Amino acid sequence: MNPQLLVMIAGGVLFTFVILLLLFGGDGTEASVKKRLDRVGGTTPAKNLKESGSAATLRRRTSDSEIALLDRIIKTTLPNPEKMRARLAATGKNISLSEYLMVNLLGILVSYLIFAYIVKWGPVVAFFMAIAVGLYLPHMVTGRMGRKRINKFLATFPEAIDTICRGLRSGLPITETIAAVGLELPDPIGIEFTRISDGVRMGRSLEESMWEVAGRLDIPEYRFFIIALAIQRETGGNLAETLGNLAELLRKRRQLKLKIRAMSSEARASAMIIGSLPFLMFTLLYFVNSDYIMILLHDTRGKFLFGGGLTWLSMGVFVMKQMINFEI
């Protein structure tokens, strides 16, 4: 076997293993007391901290990597590390920023080897294409993981509000009903409400703990819930009735989204078929007459045509996606 091809296969297998590890590795649950403390805003146990006054304080963990040099590079070179941390936290996996960057570097390396030695592009073109692919694939995977987790959260969120309403009608305080939701409902909603309950037990306010979860999930429906609690706390009234109305509103909102998705299914199917046709034809022509189709990849004029075609195709897919994407 060609040694270069063997290197490509080994690199592809390694990259695939890392992506699968991101997708399925770790369940996002913490059983020990130390990990439960880490859930509450990334804090460390108070006994490991030096007291600066009469009371011990909990301090946030600000390190993104155990390697000091890599941690310093992350803090000095990344333009918006907080946004990236929130994106990784939305996946529900324990993915640090340093691990994510290592996956990006691995993806760039494997992509460069493929473009330079298998597709046989020039070093400059292969380098820039490898950067694009190596940065896009982990970004796409983490985004898909985050959307999947958010959809699971929204599917059981009205049921969680109903559980809180039943607890309030039976005379339980709001903090106890939130803890009950964390124990009774499955993840991801169970673990997020458990984090809220743990934060309150550690001395944080209920609203502060809930807004921290909102920063991780970034869901409008969940922010509605926090605002409803804040308004009721200031103005008074029947909280159970308010939350019951909110749960009904969220169910109708979800039904409307599903209806829009069903009505736009034909347009989405057409977009997928039209978008996949060029790649299908390229694959068929490659097996029928590889020398004919590989001119697009080996000849300079073919590379320009290939790049222009991908650009216009991406613009068309983006326009079609915006046409069927409705905000409610």
NORRA-V264076 format. One record per pair of residues at least 4 apart in sequence whose C-alpha atoms are under 6 Angstrom apart, sorted by the first residue. I is the first residue (numbers start at 1). J is the second residue. D is the distance in whole Angstrom. If there is no record, write none. Layout:
BEGIN
i:j:d
I:J:D
I:J:D
END
This chain:
BEGIN
i:j:d
11:110:6
20:24:6
21:25:5
28:92:6
28:93:5
30:35:5
30:36:6
37:43:6
38:42:4
38:43:5
40:199:5
42:60:6
42:61:6
43:59:6
43:60:5
43:61:6
46:58:6
51:56:5
64:71:6
64:97:6
65:71:5
65:98:6
73:77:6
74:78:6
86:216:5
90:146:5
90:216:5
90:217:6
91:145:5
91:146:4
104:134:5
104:135:6
107:111:6
107:134:4
108:130:5
108:131:5
108:134:4
111:130:5
112:116:6
112:126:6
112:127:6
112:130:5
113:117:6
114:118:5
115:119:5
115:120:6
115:121:6
115:126:5
116:120:5
116:121:5
116:126:6
121:126:6
122:126:6
123:127:6
126:130:6
130:134:6
131:135:6
136:140:6
153:157:6
153:188:6
153:189:5
158:247:5
164:177:5
165:240:5
167:172:5
167:177:6
168:172:5
179:194:6
179:197:5
181:185:6
182:190:4
182:191:6
182:193:5
182:194:5
185:190:5
186:190:5
187:191:6
196:209:5
196:210:6
199:204:6
199:209:6
200:204:5
200:205:6
200:206:6
214:218:5
232:236:5
271:275:6
285:289:6
286:290:4
286:293:6
290:294:6
295:299:5
295:302:6
296:302:4
296:303:5
297:303:5
302:306:6
303:307:6
309:313:6
END
